[in-house]
C-alpha cells in the first residue's frame, strides 16, 4: 500500500501488527486470530472478483453481531465496495425495501433473518450468502455459484505456498469516497439512507484512538453488545476496537440481561459502550433495592461511614461490568438523571456522549474525569457545535454541527438532504439543547417532540418522563397531549405489579402523579395517567416510537 493514510490502512496495520493475536470471538464460540480474519477477507475478495462485483457496488449485511458479520464488513470496505449494514430487528418488508433502495448486489444474512426474508422480493440481488458458514442460500449467477463451490481450489492456486503477510493488499480509499449507507430506524415512513464517507469513519476512529487508545491497549478485551448495524456500536465498539488491535467478543445470541451479565463477568472488558437501557436495568434491579433499605439510608447519612459504604457500592457496581473497565460510555438516548446522579455520587466512571447516524456518529464526548453532570460532553475534535438561540447558555435552541464527521447526504434523496444540511455545511440535528461557557452540551429534547402549553409555553416531555421513570412501579412512560391537557401513558414494572390489585396499582400511580406535579410548573402538570398492558414499541436503539401513541 502507498504511504498515504487511508482508512483501510488502519485495517491493514491492525492485521499485520497483530497477526498471531486473537481478534474476533463469538461469545462462548469460535475465535479468529487476525491472520484468520485476513485469510477470510481474501477469500471473500476472490468471490467478489469472480462474480463481477466492482468497486463502488453495494453489499448488504443483515444479522446479529458475529465474527463473520465483522469479516464481511471488513472485506467489503477493503475491496472498495460500499457496505449497507441493516439492523436485524427490521422486519422482512423493511429489509427488502433497503436492499432494493440501495441497489445492493449481494446480501449476507444471519440465521434468524434467513428464515424471514423472501428472495423474490429482492430481484436485483446476484446472491444471498448465509453468514454462519458463508454458504450460498441463493445464487442468480453461474459465476457466483462456481466461485463459491471452487473457492478453496482458487485460493490454493492463488497462494500455493500459503497466505502470508506480504499477500495482504487493500483498496486505498479517499476522504470523500462513499464507505457505507446506514439506514436510520426512522420514526415515520421509509427510513433514510445516510451516506457515510471515509473521512467521517476516519474522523471517529482517529478521535477514539487519540482519546481512548491511551487506556485501551492492543490485546485488551472488548464486548460488542450494541448492534454493529447501528453507527454507535459500529464505530466505537467495533471499528475502534479492531483497528486498536483489541480482542472483540460478540454476543451472537439474543442479548438477554442474564447473558449480558455473564459476558461482562467472563470477558471483563477494558471499555464498556452502552445504551441507557442496559445500565439502568442493572442499577435499578441489582443496586437500588440494596441501598434503599432503611439501614443503608442511615449508613449513607453518616459522613465517616458514608464514604466507606459508597466505595463498597461502587466496587460492586464496577464488578457488575467486569471489574476492569476504564469507563462506561453511554449514548444513543438520554440516561436517567436519577441513575446518573447515583453513579456520580459513588465515584463510578460514567460518561455520556452524543451523536447522530448522520455524523458517523460522534458529535460530543468527554472523559469521565472531566464529565459535567447532566451534560453529554463537549464537541469532539474536527467538529463545531452551535446552539440556535439568542442565549445559548440558558434558552434552548436547535443543536447544529459541522465538520469532518458529517455525512454526504441521504441516498437518492436530495430534498431530505437539503432539509438538514444548510448552505454553510451545518447539519441541523433536530435536537434542542444549551451549551455552557466550557462547551458542555445539555440536551433538552427533540424539536418535534416539544409540546406547547395552553399559553404557548415550551414543554419538554422527555424531562417529565425522566422524573416519572424514577417513581415507584414505573418501568417506562410517555407524555402526550390531549387538547390543552397532558396525559402520561405508563407501562408498570411487571416484577412489582404481581403483588398489587388493579385498585392498589391505580392508587400508587395517582400518588406518583401528585408527587410529580409538585415538582412541575402548573403548565406542564399531568392531568391523568393511562396504564398500559404492553411495553411501548421501540426503535433498535431502544427509543420509544412516539409517533405511534396518542391520547
N, C-alpha and C positions, 0 to 999 in steps of 0.2 A: 504493500500500500504506500501511497505517497506520504510525504511528511505533513501535508495539510491535514489539520484535525477535522474530522467529520464525526458525526455521532456514531456511526458504525465502527470507527476506530476505537471507541471506548469498549464496544463489544469484543472487538478483535483483541485488544490489550488484556481484557479480563480473562479471556480464554487462554491466551498464550502465557500470561504471567501466573495463572493458577492451574495449569494443565492437569496436574495429578490430584488436585484438591476436590472435595465434594462440592457440588454446585446446586443441584435440584433434587429434592426428595418429596415424594408423595407420602404424607404423614402415615407412618406405620406401613410403608410400602417401599417401592423401588427407589434407589439413589443413583443419580447420574453424576459423574465427575465432569469437570469442564471439558476434558478431551472427548468424553462420550457425547456431550452437547455438540461439540464441533463436528463430530462424525455424523450425528443425526441431521444437523443443519446441512452438511454436504450432501447427504442422501436426498433430502428434500429439494435441494438445488438441482440435482440430477433429474428428479421427477419434473420439476418446473421447466427445465430446459427442454426436456424431451416431449413435453405435451404442449408446447407452444406458448407458455406464459412468458410475457415480456416485461421489461422494466416499466413500472407505472401501472401495470394491471392490478386489479383489486383481488385480495384473498381474504375471505371472511373466516372468523373463528368464533364458535359458539359452544361453550361448555363450562363446567365448573373448573376452578383453578386446578392445574396439574402440571407436572413436569413437561408433558407433551404439548400442553397449551403454550407453555413458555418457549419450548423449542420451535414451535410453528411460528410464533410471533417473531422470534429472533431470525429464523430462516427467511421469513418474508421480507423483513427490512434489509437484511444483509444481501439479499438477491436483488434488491432495488424495486420490489413490488410494494404496493400500498396495503397496509393492514386495515381490515374492517372488524374490530372487536364487537361482538354482540352479546349483551347480557343474557345468560342462560335462563334468567327468570322471565324474559319476554315470552309471550305466547306464540304459537305457531304462526298466526297471521302476521304478527309484528316482525318475526324473523324472516318470513317470506318477503314482506314489504321492504325490509332493509337490504336483503340480498339483491332484490330486483332493482331498488332505487340506486344502490351503489354500483351496480353493474359488475359485481364480483364474478370471477371466472371459476373459482373453486371455493368450497365451503368445508371447513373442518369442524366436526361436531362431536360432543361428548355423548356418553351412553344415554343420559336422560333425554337430551334434545333429539337424539337419533330416532327415538320412538314417537316423538311429537310431530316432526315436520313431514311435509308432503313434497317430495322432489318435483312432482308435476307442476307445483305452483311456482317453481323457480326454473323456468325453461332455458335461461341463458347460461346456467352453470355447465361447465365442462365435466365436473365431477364432484362427488361428496366423499370426504375421507373420514373414517372413524378414528377419533383421537386416541383412544386407549392403545391401539396397536398399529395405527396408520394403514389399516386395510381399506380397500375401496368399497364403499357402500353403493355408489352409483358412478358409472363411467359412461360418458357420451362421446368418448374419443378413443379410437383404436390406439393412438399414440400413448395416451394416459394409461390405458389397460396394459399395454406392452411394457411401458416404463416401470409400472408398479410390480408386474409379475417377474420382470427380469432385473429388478433393482440391485440385488446383491451381485449378480454377474457383472452389471455395468459398473458398479462401484469397484469391484475387484479388478476389472480391466483398466479402469482409470488410475487406480492406485495399487499396482501389482506387488509392491514392496511395503505395504501398509500405509495407512494415512497418518501423516506426521505434521508437526507444527508448520513446516515450510509450505504445506499444501493449503493453508488457510488464507483465502483471499476474498475480501468482501467489497460490495458496492460502496463507492465513495460518494456520499450524499453532499448536497449543497444546502445552505441555510433555508432558502425559500421553497425548497422541494417538498412536495406533499409526502408525509410519512404515514399518516393514518387518518381515517374518517371515523369519528366516535359519535355514534347516535345517542343523543340525550334521551333520558327516560321521558321527558316532556310531561305536560300536565293535560293538555288538550290536543286532540288531533294527532297527526302523524309526527313522529319525532324528527328533529332536525339533525342532519349530518354535519358535525363540527370538523372542519378541515384543519388538522394539526400539522404544521410544517416541522421540519427537522430542527430549526432554530428554537422552537418552543420546547421540544423534548430536551434539547441540549441545554437550554437555559435552566429548566427544572433540575436536570441532572447535575450540572456544574454547581448550582446553588447547594444541593444536598451534599455533594462531595466536599464542598468548601466548609459547610457549617455542621455537618453530621459525620463526615469522613474522619474527623479527628477522634471521635469517640466510638464509632462503629468501624471495626477493622476487617480486613480480608480474613476470611475463615470464620468470622462470627456468625452465629445462627440468627436467622430472622424468620418470623412466622407470617406467611401471607394469608391473612384472613379475608380481607376485602376483595371483592371480585376484580380480577385484572382487566375485565372489560370496562371497568369504570376508571376514569383517569387518575383518581386519588390513589387507588390501590396499585394501578399500573405504574405510575411514576415514582411513588415514594417507597412502596414495599418492593416491587419487582425490579424496575429499571435501575434505580439507585443501588439496591441490594446486589443485583447481578454484576453491574459494572464496578462495584466496590469490591468484588471478589468474595462476597458473603455466601454462606450455605443457606439456601432458601428452602423452607418447608411449606408445602401446600396442603390445605385441608380440602381434599378432593371428594369429600362426602358432605352431606348437609351439615353446616356448622352449628350444631346444637350447643346450648350453654355447657352441657357436660363434656362434649368433645373439645370445645374451646378451652375449658378449664384444664382438661387432661393435656392438651397440646402445650399450653403455657408451662405446665409443670415439667413436661418431658423435654421440650425444646429449649426452654429458658432463653428467650430472645434478648438480644442486646438492645433492641429498639422495638417499641410497640406502637403500631399505627392503627388507629381505631376510629369507629364512628361512635357517637354518644350512647347509642342503644346498648352496646356491649358493656361499656364502662358503668353505665347507670344500673344495669341489671346486677352486675357483680356487687356494687356498693349497696344498692337497696335490699338485695336478697341476703347477702352474706355479712355485711358490716353494720348497717343501721340497726338491725334487730339486737345486736350485741351492745352498741353504745347508747341506745335509747332506753335502757333499763334505769330504774331509779338509782341503783347502786353506782352505775357508771356515770350518770349525770352528776352525782355527788362528788365522785373522784375527780371528774373533769373540772369541777368548780374550785378545787383546792390547788392553788398555784404550784406548790412544790410537787405534789403528786401528779398534777395535770401533765407536766412535761414528760414524765416517765410513761404515763398512760398513752399519751399521743405518740411517743416514739414506738411503743409496743404495737399500737394500732397501725401506724404507718408501715412497720415491718410486716405485719400480717397482710395488709393490702398489697404491699410490694411483692410478697411471696405469691399472691394470687395471680400475678402477672409473670411469674417465673423466677423472681428474685434477682434478676441480673440487668434489667432494662435501664439504660441511661435516662430515658424519659418516656412518657406516654404522650403521643401527639394525637389530639382529637380534631376531627374535621368532618366535613360533609353535611353537618346540621348543627344547630346550637346545643351546647352542653347545659344541662340543668344547673341553674345558679346554686341551688342547694348542694348538689353533688360537688360542683367546682369549689365552692366555699369550704366545704368539709375537707376535701383533698388538700387544698392550700393551707388550711388551719393545722393539719398534721404534718406539713412539710413534704407531702408527696410530690414527686417530679412530674407535674402535669403541665401541658401547654396546649393551646388551641390555635389552629391555623385556619386560614380562609382561602378559598379558591373557587374556580369555576371550570367546567369542562372546556370552555372557550379560552382558558388560559393554561391548559395542559398540566396541572390545574392551579399552581401556586400564585396567589396574589399577596398574601401576608403570612408571617410566621415570626415567632420569637422564641429563643431558647428558654426553657422553664426557669432558669435562674434570673432572667430579666422580665419574665411574663407578667403583664399587668392584669389584675383580676377583672373578669367580665369582658376582656378585650379578645381580639383574635390576632394579636401580634401587630407587627409593623410591615410596611411594604418590603417585599423581598428584593434582592439585587436585580437590576435591569428592569424594574417595574415602577412606574409612577402611579400614585393614587391621589385622587381629589374627591372632595365631597361637594356636591352641587347645592350649596346652602350659603346664605348671607352670613351665617355664624356657625361654621363647621364644627366648632367645639361644643356647641350647646343645642343647636337646632338641626335635627336630622335632615339629610338630603341624600340624593342618589349617589352611590359609590361608583365612580368611573375610574378606569385604569388603562394605561397603555404601556407598551414595551415589548421586550423580546418574546414573552410568553403568549402574546395574543394570537389567536387563530387567523387563518387566511380568510375565513368566511364560512358560510353554510353551503354545503354541496348542492349545486343545482338550484340555489335559492338566493338570488341576488337581492330580492326585495327584503327578505328577512335579515340578510347581512347588513343592509343599509339602515335598518331599524335599530341595530345595536352598535354599529361601529360608525362614528361620525367622520366628517371630512378631515379632522385633525388626527385621526387614528385612535381616539378614545373609545374603549369598549364600555358600554353602559350596562352595568351588571343587573339592574332592576332591584338591587338591594338598597335599603335605607340604612344610613349609619352616621356616626360622628367620628371625629378624629382629634385627639388631644395634641398639646404642643410637642409631645415626644413622638408623635406619629402613630400612637397606638390607635387601632381601629376598633370601634364599638358598633356592632350591628344591631339595628332595631327591628328589622323585619323586611318582608318583601313589599315593594310598592303595590303590587296587585293584590296583596292580602290586606293592606291597610283599610280600615273601616272609618267612615265619617260619623261622628256623633250628631245628635239632634241639632246642635248649634254650630256644626262644622268643625268640631274638634277632631284631631287625628287620633285614632285608636289603633294600637298595635296588638293584634290578637295573640301573637307569639309570646308577648310579655305576660299577658293574663294566663295563658296556658302553662307557662313555666311555673307560675305560682300554684296553679291548680294541681299540677302533676306531683307536687311535693306534699299534697294533703292526703289524709288517711283514705285508704282503699281505692285510690285512683291510679289506674295503670296508664291511661292516656286520655287526652281531651282535645276538643276542637271548639273554638269560639266562632259563632256565626251570627249574622244579623237577621232579625225578623222585624221589618219595619224600622222603628226607631229604638227597638229593644235589642239587647244582646242575650244570646242563648248559649249555654255551654253543653255540648254533647260529650258524654263521658262513657268510656269503657272501663268498668271497675276491675280492680285487681282480682283475678279469678281464684288465686290462692287464699284470699281472705273472705270473699263473699259466701263461701260454702257454710260459714258459721253464722250467717245472718239471714233473717227472714227478709222478704221484699220490703216490708214496712220499716224494719230496722235500717235496712240499706238506704232507703229514701230519707230517713231521719238523719243519718250520718251525712248524706250528700247535702241536705238542706243546711246542716251546721257548717259544712265546708263552704257553701255559698255565702253564708253570713260572715264567716271568718275572712273569706276572700274579699268581699265587698268592703269590709272595714279597712282594707289596705289600698283600696282604689278610689280615685276621684269619682264623683257622682255620675259623670257622663259615660264612664266605662264599666259600670257595675253590671253584674249578671242578673237578669230578671228571672230566669228559671233554668233548671237543669233537665236534660233529656238523657236517660240511661240507655245504653246500647248493649245488645247481647253478643255482638261480634266485634272483633278488632276492626279498626279503620284500615281500608286498603292503602298500601304504601308503594312508593317508588322503590327501585333497587337500593337506593342509599338510605332507605327507611324513613323517608319523609312522608307524611300523610298526603294523599291525593285530595287536596282541599276542594278542588272543583267538583268532586262527586257528592258533596254534602251541603245541604241547605236546611234551614229551619222549617 
